[in-house]
Amino acid sequence: MPTIRFRLNGTAAAVEVDPDQMLLDVLRGRLGVTGPHFGCGANECGACYVMIGDRAMASCDMPMWSVADKDVTTVEGLGTAEQPHPLQRAFISEQAMQCGYCVSGVLVSAAALLKRNPSPTEAEVRAALDRNLCRCGSHNRMVRAVLRAASETATP
């Protein structure tokens, strides 16, 4: 089996794996990275989102060959308990989560948006989170949290 090399949360990673195996399966099953969740398995819900470069993408239908030599960031790569990412702090402050199943994908989508556009409008935040399904109905609080994080990190 070939070795696929990529950067995971800023650290070099190499995995001997079938190149057609899905990234989500490798992250959760082989690398112990459990932030991305299996939701639909068809790139429809956002629970498995990871950031590739500056774009949020579904890892449930992303073959390993497609991440070779790329930067992959999961929710674990955004911040730590000691130093949470501004989005993580804002989500806590805005109480923007209930069950938490979708939150890792939402945070990754929001981080990708802020990486590309550090001062988004509410409409841009809503568009960026549109593919993230939340069954708890926390979307409005999530949008407020993203806008809060953007305002707190904005440079004058």
Secondary structure as UniProt FT lines:
FT   STRAND          3..8
FT   TURN            9..10
FT   STRAND          11..16
FT   TURN            19..20
FT   HELIX           23..25
FT   HELIX           26..30
FT   TURN            47..48
FT   STRAND          49..52
FT   TURN            53..54
FT   STRAND          55..58
FT   TURN            60..61
FT   HELIX           64..67
FT   TURN            68..69
FT   STRAND          71..73
FT   HELIX           75..77
FT   HELIX           86..93
FT   TURN            94..95
FT   TURN            101..102
FT   HELIX           103..116
FT   HELIX           122..129
FT   TURN            130..131
FT   HELIX           139..153
//
